[in-house]
Amino acid sequence: MPKSIAIGLQDFEKVRRHDAFYVDKTQFIADWWLSNDDVTLITRPRRFGKTLTVSMVEQFFSIDCAGSGLFNDLKIWSYEKMRALQGSYPVISLSFSDIKENSYAQVRGKLCESIVDLYNHYDFLAEGDLLNEREKEYFNKVSSKMEDSEISIAIRRLSGYLYKYYHQKVILLLDEYDTPMLEAFTGGYWNELTSFMRSLFNATFKNNPYMERAILTGITRISKESIFSDLNTLKVVTTTSEEYADCFGFTESEVFAALDDYGFSDKKQDVRDWYDGFSFGSMTGIYNPWSILNFLDTGRLEPYWANTSSNTLTNTLIRSGSKDIKIAFEALLHGSTIKTRIDEQIVYSQLLEKESSIWSLFLASGYLKVVNKEFDLQTGRSVYELSLTNREVRIMFEDLIHCWFSDYDSNYNDFVKSMLQNDKKAMNVYMSRVALNTFSFFDAGNKPSEESEPERFYHGFVLGLIVDLADRYAIQSNRESGLGRYDVILEPKNTDSLAFIIEFKVFDPDEESSLTDTVQRALRQIEDKKYAAALTAKGIPAESIRSYGFAFKGKQVLIG
């Protein structure tokens, strides 16, 4: 009989004691230990087993777990040298996964309380004569009210106290180190938190003579200049690194074996289509564990992993991104690929300015996968070809785009219906309402302008069309046709339906006296540049092609 599926269980000891479904990843312990790296930062997408791995490492090495028997029938137990290390080190383990507050003061307070919890766990250290009076005084006053200079050295000092007690250096584990940083970026208190974290990390992981080794996990590799400025010995393992490639997430052989065990042998191709696509280093065919566990539990193909986060930052970056960001995202939604450079050292201050930073973040987060990598000998840089990871991710982004228009969904849908019915009067009424409500929503630039607002808006609008009409139309934008590049073409999948060409123009006061003139300029361009050639070449008769000019002046819109 198959083992029970324990959804959300991330404590290694509980998984083993409850005899729950578990894929043996204990090889990681040997690989990491034998690497002899001092401080290791491992980045993986959310729900990829980072927390369970940290728990596994803690319970293997911790003196508190000596002789637990949890590892006796697992891969790690075949290493005689590693068996001798089980239960032989003091371990300090922290998690920042639940630190998602609205202000710097709240985040700092919660971070400090996590450290207070550590001191409470080891309160026996302050008993007897192990610590001198000054050490006991510091031990007993550790709190969120301490000065930054005092709290930043708290973990290092606790390491020293444990060394005094056990005569053994400490293994330090920090899970989801970057969760507070992600919240700080979207919450507007990045600089304050960065300064605090830099002091804490440097004291804990660099200037700590009582540390044996350390592991940090997270989703992203945050810029060295932000919090790792003095940590020169940091070993960084990202999604493109070869190390530990099969230690996080499930390989296809592991997934297919589970499908056989749970009676889903006939669902292998469906599961591959929905949940495969992740790659670490050169290893492909990696599946996210969260979706696989949920499928094994329910037998239903649904977007499990993609719906486990609010995706606030992802939404903001696409919605407020430039025309080029939206055009590239349009290609991804169509199933195409994009080519870009990748910098896995994320500089958050550049996310709204540098296109490659956004794609780097999406790759680290698991929303994109590497299809191909080309190395340019002349520049010494690599160019990555990326696509959406799988069907589950595609559905997540489609839902995200639907939410852009959720507050005025009726107006947007009415506009689309009017366009298909060639009702220009109704189109103007509805589009004026949609544009008025959504211009500021799409334009999050530092210096909004009448020129940038329409551009951001109409490319967001095109993404909305792709999601709503993809079943009826092949929607293309910014493609060559005839003698130029059109803005939008809707090519019907049913040849009996109408086709549409849309051209967007911003009012030019030097050339035009009214929005009506701007509309005519847009329509002339469609005619002069022969944009309909792309449609007629596919057999669509000219009389079945409708052309629209969209004219913008600030938040005013006129369609003709």
C-alpha positions in Angstrom: 0.0 0.0 0.0 1.4 3.4 -0.9 2.5 5.7 1.9 0.3 8.6 2.9 0.7 12.0 1.1 1.5 14.6 3.8 0.7 18.0 2.2 2.8 20.8 3.6 4.9 18.6 6.0 8.4 20.2 6.0 9.8 18.7 9.2 12.1 15.8 8.3 11.6 14.0 11.6 7.8 14.1 11.2 8.0 12.8 7.6 10.0 9.8 8.8 8.1 9.1 12.0 4.8 9.3 10.2 6.1 7.1 7.3 4.8 9.6 4.8 5.7 9.7 1.1 9.4 10.8 0.8 11.9 10.9 -2.0 15.3 10.2 -0.6 17.5 13.3 -1.0 20.0 12.6 1.7 22.8 12.3 -0.8 22.8 16.1 -0.5 24.3 15.8 3.0 27.3 13.9 1.8 27.8 16.1 -1.3 27.6 19.3 0.7 29.9 18.1 3.6 32.5 16.6 1.3 32.7 19.9 -0.7 34.3 21.6 2.3 32.6 24.9 1.4 32.5 27.2 4.3 29.3 29.1 3.7 26.9 27.9 1.0 24.0 29.9 -0.5 21.6 27.7 -2.4 18.8 29.4 -4.5 15.8 27.5 -5.7 12.2 28.4 -6.5 9.7 28.3 -3.7 8.2 24.9 -2.7 11.2 23.0 -4.0 12.2 21.3 -0.8 14.5 23.9 0.6 12.9 23.9 4.1 12.7 20.1 4.2 16.4 19.9 3.2 17.4 22.4 6.0 15.4 20.3 8.5 17.1 17.1 7.2 20.6 18.6 7.6 19.8 19.9 11.1 18.5 16.5 12.2 21.5 14.7 10.7 24.2 16.8 12.4 22.5 18.0 15.6 23.7 16.7 18.9 20.0 16.8 20.0 19.2 14.1 17.3 22.1 11.7 18.0 21.1 8.1 17.5 17.7 9.0 16.2 17.6 6.2 13.6 16.0 8.6 11.1 18.6 7.9 8.5 19.4 4.3 8.9 17.8 3.0 5.6 18.6 6.1 3.5 21.4 6.8 1.0 23.5 8.8 3.5 23.9 5.8 5.7 25.9 3.9 3.2 28.8 6.4 3.8 30.8 5.2 6.8 32.5 8.5 7.2 29.1 10.3 7.3 27.6 7.8 9.8 30.3 8.8 12.2 29.2 12.5 12.0 25.5 11.9 12.7 24.5 13.8 15.9 27.9 15.3 16.5 27.5 19.1 16.1 25.6 21.8 17.8 23.3 23.3 15.2 21.7 26.8 15.1 18.7 26.8 12.6 16.7 29.8 11.7 13.9 30.4 9.1 12.8 33.8 7.8 10.0 32.3 5.7 7.2 33.8 7.7 8.7 37.3 8.0 6.4 39.2 5.6 5.5 42.4 7.4 4.4 45.9 6.1 7.1 48.1 7.6 10.8 48.0 8.5 10.0 48.3 12.2 7.7 45.2 12.0 10.3 43.2 10.1 13.1 44.1 12.3 11.0 43.3 15.4 10.1 39.8 14.0 13.7 39.1 13.0 14.8 39.9 16.5 12.1 37.8 18.0 13.4 34.9 16.0 16.8 35.4 17.6 15.1 35.7 21.0 13.5 32.3 20.4 16.9 30.8 19.8 18.2 32.1 23.1 15.1 30.8 24.8 15.7 27.4 23.3 19.3 27.4 24.7 18.5 29.0 28.0 20.3 26.3 29.8 23.6 27.9 28.7 23.0 30.8 31.1 22.8 28.4 34.1 25.7 27.5 36.3 29.2 28.8 35.7 29.6 28.3 32.0 29.2 32.0 31.2 30.8 34.8 33.0 28.7 37.6 34.5 29.0 39.9 31.5 28.0 37.1 29.1 25.0 36.2 31.3 24.0 39.8 31.3 24.0 40.0 27.5 22.3 36.6 27.2 19.4 37.7 29.4 18.8 41.0 27.8 18.6 39.8 24.2 15.4 41.3 22.8 13.9 43.3 19.9 14.6 46.5 21.8 18.3 46.1 21.6 20.4 48.4 19.5 21.3 47.2 16.0 25.0 46.9 17.0 24.0 44.6 19.9 21.4 42.4 18.1 23.6 42.0 15.0 26.2 40.0 17.0 23.6 37.8 18.8 23.9 34.7 16.6 27.7 34.9 16.7 27.7 35.2 20.5 25.3 32.3 20.8 27.7 30.2 18.6 30.4 31.0 21.1 28.3 30.0 24.1 27.4 26.7 22.4 31.1 26.1 21.6 31.9 26.6 25.3 29.3 24.0 26.3 29.9 21.4 23.6 33.6 22.1 22.7 32.5 21.8 19.1 32.0 24.5 16.5 28.5 25.2 15.3 26.7 24.5 12.0 24.5 27.4 11.0 21.4 27.0 8.9 19.3 29.9 7.6 16.2 29.0 5.5 14.5 31.5 3.1 17.0 34.3 3.9 15.6 36.6 1.2 11.9 36.5 2.1 12.1 39.7 4.2 14.1 41.4 1.4 11.5 40.6 -1.2 8.9 42.2 1.1 11.1 45.2 1.7 11.4 45.9 -2.0 7.7 45.9 -2.6 7.0 47.6 0.8 9.3 50.5 0.2 11.8 50.0 3.1 14.6 48.2 1.2 17.5 50.5 2.3 16.7 50.3 6.0 16.5 46.5 6.0 19.5 46.1 3.8 21.7 47.9 6.3 20.5 45.8 9.2 20.8 42.5 7.3 24.3 43.3 6.1 25.5 43.8 9.7 23.8 40.7 10.9 25.1 38.5 8.1 28.7 39.7 8.3 28.9 39.1 12.0 27.2 35.7 11.8 28.8 34.2 8.7 32.1 36.0 8.3 33.4 37.2 11.6 32.4 34.1 13.5 35.3 32.0 14.9 32.8 29.5 16.3 31.2 28.5 13.0 32.0 25.1 11.5 30.0 25.6 8.3 26.8 27.3 7.2 24.0 26.9 4.6 21.6 29.7 3.5 18.7 29.0 1.2 16.5 31.4 -0.7 14.9 32.1 -4.1 17.3 34.7 -5.3 21.0 35.6 -5.0 20.7 39.2 -3.8 23.4 41.6 -5.0 26.7 41.3 -3.1 26.7 45.0 -2.6 23.4 44.8 -0.7 24.0 42.3 2.1 27.0 40.1 1.3 29.6 42.9 0.8 32.2 41.4 3.2 31.4 37.7 2.8 34.1 36.8 0.3 34.0 33.0 1.1 30.4 32.6 0.0 29.8 29.6 -2.3 26.8 30.4 -4.4 24.7 27.7 -6.1 22.0 29.1 -8.4 19.6 27.5 -10.8 22.3 27.4 -13.6 24.9 25.8 -11.3 25.7 22.1 -11.7 26.1 21.5 -7.9 23.2 19.7 -6.2 21.2 19.7 -9.4 19.0 16.7 -8.5 18.8 17.4 -4.7 15.9 19.9 -4.9 12.7 19.0 -6.8 11.9 15.6 -8.2 13.5 14.0 -11.2 11.3 12.5 -13.9 12.3 9.0 -12.9 11.3 9.8 -9.3 8.0 11.2 -10.4 7.1 8.4 -12.8 7.9 5.8 -10.1 5.5 7.6 -7.7 2.8 7.7 -10.4 3.2 3.9 -10.8 2.9 3.4 -7.1 -0.2 5.5 -6.7 -2.1 4.1 -9.7 -1.5 7.0 -12.2 0.7 5.2 -14.7 -1.6 6.4 -17.5 -1.2 10.1 -16.5 2.6 10.4 -17.1 2.3 12.5 -20.3 -0.3 14.8 -18.7 1.8 15.3 -15.6 4.8 16.0 -17.8 2.9 18.7 -19.7 1.6 20.3 -16.6 4.5 20.1 -14.2 7.8 19.4 -16.0 10.1 22.0 -17.4 12.4 23.0 -14.5 16.2 22.7 -15.0 19.1 23.1 -12.7 22.5 23.4 -14.3 22.5 21.0 -17.3 20.0 18.7 -15.6 16.5 18.9 -17.2 13.3 17.1 -16.4 12.9 18.5 -12.9 9.4 18.7 -11.4 8.2 20.9 -8.5 7.4 18.7 -5.5 4.4 20.7 -4.4 2.4 20.0 -7.5 3.4 16.4 -7.7 2.4 15.7 -4.1 -1.0 17.5 -4.6 -1.6 15.5 -7.8 -0.8 12.2 -6.1 -3.2 13.3 -3.3 -6.1 14.4 -5.5 -5.5 12.9 -8.9 -6.5 16.2 -10.5 -4.4 18.3 -12.9 -4.5 21.8 -11.5 -2.1 24.7 -11.0 -1.0 23.9 -7.5 2.5 25.4 -7.2 1.8 28.5 -9.2 -1.0 29.4 -6.8 1.0 29.2 -3.6 2.2 32.8 -3.8 0.6 36.2 -4.1 3.0 36.9 -7.0 2.8 40.6 -6.1 6.3 41.5 -7.4 5.9 39.5 -10.5 2.6 41.2 -11.3 4.1 44.7 -10.7 7.1 44.1 -12.9 5.1 42.9 -15.9 2.2 45.4 -15.5 4.4 48.4 -15.1 7.1 47.2 -17.4 8.1 48.9 -20.6 6.8 48.2 -24.1 9.7 45.8 -24.7 8.9 43.8 -21.5 5.2 43.4 -22.6 6.1 42.5 -26.1 8.5 39.8 -24.9 5.9 38.6 -22.5 3.4 38.4 -25.3 5.9 36.1 -27.2 6.2 33.9 -24.1 2.4 33.6 -23.8 2.3 32.6 -27.5 4.6 29.7 -26.7 7.7 31.4 -28.2 11.1 32.1 -26.6 13.0 35.2 -25.8 16.8 35.7 -25.8 18.4 37.8 -23.1 21.5 38.0 -20.9 21.1 36.8 -17.3 22.6 38.1 -14.2 21.8 35.8 -11.3 23.1 38.4 -8.8 19.8 40.3 -8.5 20.1 44.0 -8.1 16.6 45.0 -6.9 17.1 48.7 -7.6 17.4 47.8 -11.3 14.3 45.7 -11.6 12.1 48.6 -12.9 14.9 49.8 -15.2 16.9 46.9 -16.6 15.0 44.3 -18.7 17.5 41.5 -18.1 17.1 41.9 -14.3 13.4 41.0 -14.6 14.1 37.9 -16.7 16.8 36.9 -14.3 14.4 37.1 -11.4 11.7 35.1 -13.3 14.3 32.4 -14.1 15.3 32.2 -10.4 11.7 32.1 -9.4 10.9 29.1 -11.7 8.6 31.0 -14.0 11.0 30.7 -17.0 13.3 27.8 -18.1 16.5 27.7 -20.1 15.9 26.3 -23.6 19.3 27.1 -24.9 22.5 28.9 -23.9 25.0 30.5 -26.3 28.4 31.8 -25.3 29.8 34.8 -27.2 33.6 34.5 -27.4 34.0 38.1 -28.3 32.0 39.6 -25.4 32.7 36.8 -22.9 29.0 36.7 -22.0 26.3 34.1 -22.4 22.9 34.7 -24.0 20.0 32.6 -22.7 17.0 31.5 -24.7 14.1 31.3 -22.3 10.5 30.1 -22.4 7.6 29.7 -19.9 8.3 26.7 -17.7 5.1 24.7 -18.3 1.4 24.7 -18.6 0.9 25.4 -14.9 3.0 28.6 -15.1 1.2 29.7 -18.3 -2.2 29.4 -16.5 -0.8 31.4 -13.6 0.2 34.3 -15.9 -3.1 34.2 -17.8 -5.0 34.5 -14.5 -2.6 37.3 -13.4 -3.5 39.3 -16.6 -7.2 38.7 -16.0 -6.8 40.3 -12.6 -5.5 43.5 -14.3 -9.0 44.2 -15.6 -10.9 42.6 -12.7 -12.1 45.9 -11.2 -13.6 47.0 -14.5 -14.0 43.6 -16.2 -17.5 44.3 -17.5 -16.3 47.4 -19.4 -13.3 45.6 -20.8 -15.4 42.6 -22.0 -18.0 44.9 -23.4 -15.3 46.7 -25.4 -14.1 43.4 -26.8 -17.6 42.4 -27.8 -18.2 45.7 -29.5 -14.9 45.4 -31.4 -15.9 42.0 -32.8 -19.3 43.4 -33.8 -17.7 46.5 -35.5 -19.7 48.9 -33.2 -17.3 51.9 -33.1 -19.7 54.0 -31.0 -19.9 51.5 -28.2 -16.1 50.8 -28.6 -15.4 54.5 -27.8 -17.7 54.6 -24.8 -16.2 51.4 -23.3 -12.6 52.2 -24.1 -12.8 55.7 -22.6 -13.9 54.0 -19.3 -11.3 51.3 -19.4 -8.5 53.8 -20.3 -9.5 56.2 -17.6 -9.3 53.5 -15.0 -6.3 51.7 -16.2 -3.8 54.3 -17.4 -2.3 55.0 -13.9 -2.5 51.2 -13.2 -0.2 50.4 -16.0 2.1 53.4 -15.8 4.3 53.0 -12.7 7.3 54.7 -14.1 9.3 57.2 -12.1 8.3 60.0 -14.5 5.0 59.3 -16.1 4.2 61.2 -19.3 1.5 61.5 -21.8 3.8 59.6 -24.2 4.7 56.7 -21.9 1.2 56.2 -20.5 -0.5 55.1 -23.7 2.4 52.9 -24.7 2.3 51.0 -21.3 -1.5 50.9 -21.5 -2.0 49.6 -24.9 0.6 46.8 -24.6 -1.1 45.7 -21.4 -4.4 45.9 -23.3 -2.9 43.6 -26.0 -1.9 41.0 -23.3 -5.5 41.1 -22.1 -6.7 40.4 -25.7 -4.4 37.5 -25.9 -5.8 35.9 -22.8 -9.5 36.6 -23.6 -9.4 35.8 -27.4 -6.7 33.2 -27.7 -9.2 30.5 -28.4 -10.7 32.4 -31.4 -7.8 34.5 -32.7 -4.1 34.3 -33.3 -3.0 37.7 -31.9 0.2 39.2 -33.0 1.8 42.6 -32.3 4.8 44.5 -33.5 5.4 42.2 -36.4 6.5 43.0 -40.0 3.8 43.0 -42.7 3.8 44.8 -46.0 6.1 47.8 -45.7 6.3 48.2 -42.0 5.5 46.9 -38.5 1.9 46.9 -37.4 0.8 47.3 -33.8 -1.8 44.6 -33.5 -3.4 42.0 -35.8 -6.1 39.6 -34.8 -6.1 36.7 -37.3 -9.3 34.6 -36.9 -8.9 30.8 -36.4 -12.2 30.4 -38.2 -11.8 31.8 -41.7 -15.5 32.9 -41.8 -14.8 35.4 -39.0 -13.6 39.0 -39.3 -9.9 39.9 -39.0 -8.7 43.1 -37.3 -5.8 45.5 -37.6 -5.2 48.0 -34.8 -2.8 50.9 -34.9 -2.1 53.1 -31.9 -1.1 56.8 -32.2 -0.4 59.5 -29.6 -1.7 63.0 -30.5 1.0 65.2 -32.0 0.1 68.9 -31.4 2.7 70.0 -34.0 1.0 67.9 -36.7 -2.6 67.6 -35.7 -5.4 69.8 -34.5 -7.5 67.1 -32.9 -7.7 63.4 -32.0 -9.8 62.9 -35.2 -6.6 63.8 -37.1 -4.6 61.4 -35.1 -7.1 58.6 -35.9 -6.8 59.4 -39.6 -3.0 59.3 -39.3 -3.2 55.8 -37.8 -5.6 54.6 -40.5 -3.5 56.0 -43.3 -0.5 54.2 -41.9 -2.4 50.9 -42.0 -3.2 51.6 -45.6 0.1 53.1 -46.7 2.2 50.4 -45.1 -0.1 47.6 -46.4 -0.4 45.9 -43.0 -3.3 43.8 -44.4 -0.8 41.9 -46.5 -0.1 39.5 -43.6 -3.8 38.5 -43.6 -4.5 38.4 -47.3 -1.5 36.2 -47.8 -3.2 33.7 -45.7 -6.4 33.8 -47.8 -8.5 36.2 -45.8 -10.4 38.4 -48.2 -10.0 42.2 -47.9 -13.7 42.7 -47.2 -13.3 40.6 -44.0 -10.5 42.8 -42.6 -11.5 45.7 -40.2 -9.0 48.5 -39.5 -9.1 50.6 -36.3 -7.0 53.6 -35.4 -6.7 54.3 -31.6 -5.7 57.9 -30.8 -4.5 59.0 -27.4 -4.1 62.4 -25.8 -3.3 61.9 -22.1 -6.2 59.7 -20.8 -8.5 60.7 -23.7 -9.0 58.0 -26.3 -10.7 58.1 -29.7 -11.3 55.1 -31.9 -12.1 55.4 -35.6 
